[in-house]
Amino acid sequence: MSEFAELWAEIAPIGRADSGGYLRYALTPPELTLRDWFRAQAARRDMTVTEDGNGNLFAWRGEPWSPGTVLTGSHFDSVPHGGGYDGPLGIVSAFLAVDRLPRERKVGVAAFIEEEGGRFGVPCLGSRLLTGVIDPDRAAALTDRDGVTFGAALGARPAGALPEIGQLAAVIELHIEQGRALEVPVGVGSAIWPHGRWRMDFAGVGDHAGTTRMTDRRDPMLTFAHTVLAANKEARLAGAHATVGRVQVEPNATNAIPSLVRGWLDARAADTATLDRLVDAVVKKATERAGRDGTELSVTRESVTGEVTFNLPLAERIAALLGAPILPTGAGHDAGVLSAHVPTAMLFVRNPTGVSHSPAEHASDADCEAGVEALATVLEDLT
């Protein structure tokens, strides 16, 4: 068994659901178990572990936040029933890459919290806090589906921005590729599409499914259904992506007309102007339909990340070093948030099917080993 396969086997069972996917929400028992595993891995390597007060974990070879240090790593948390590679691959690979470096090299391994936003609703929450993109009070008040706030789960008010991040020489995040664009084991990221999440609340009048005439209904489910179809159409016309993957219904009864339907729109595009036009078009269609249905619509922008172009000289240097292709991605990452504050690059490991955020997500051990070697090569070159 390869070194990668041995270390991967240590975490593979943690948080696995009957679906075959993972339930590794931030600050829940599976994720907390993985954080303990992180500390143990750091101890094996005589690395110093620090926390930043926002829930982010770091393991350091050399002084924490020492100028010239290169930081690598990713996240442990998953989307509901997501794949095992999205996030943890970057942390496992980071520790194995550290093993291949001379002892004097100054490197850090990061485990960022709530990258997916699967529990508290805001993606890349840990890196947003670390860099000051989100206010700590707002972050502390974010709630999960059970009404638990992020502050309560964390056990404290988040600390917010940490200026020391500006002392880093670079950030390198390794991640499974989440599309079908990579035909070789390892690639280099060039950019991240702008993307965001919008909560759409459709309010109507709850009533009896059997006694309320069709002409008398103010059914928000109709408005919601029309909006989902409109989002699909507008995204296709714009060459963009729109997804409604989460919905809540009140009172959620088979024989009752809903009083409220709440859906979350995930929208992404190749540039900010296209993204803005897409969201505006969807909201316009939804508003028009609400007027016909006798329902009401309110839209809340929960998070938006602008277009990210990674440091081009760094990406070109890494691509030349590895002989690897450069490619963009439509998926968001902590590296995208950090790129505004420190030179940042991403390495992608081949995903043969392109499936991600699903139990079917997969990368071969051989490609993962190639990713470790590539990451070690990059870290040694940069430190």
PyMOL commands that set and color helices and strands:
alter all, ss='L'
color gray80, all
select helices_A, chain A and resi 3-11+29-44+88-99+125-131+136-141+150-154+163-167+214-216+220-238+272-293+312-322+334-338+365-382
alter helices_A, ss='H'
color red, helices_A
select strands_A, chain A and resi 48-51+57-61+70-75+107-112+170-176+186-192+195-203+207-208+241-250+256-257+260-268+296-305+308-309+326-329+344-349
alter strands_A, ss='S'
color yellow, strands_A
deselect
rebuild
show_as cartoon
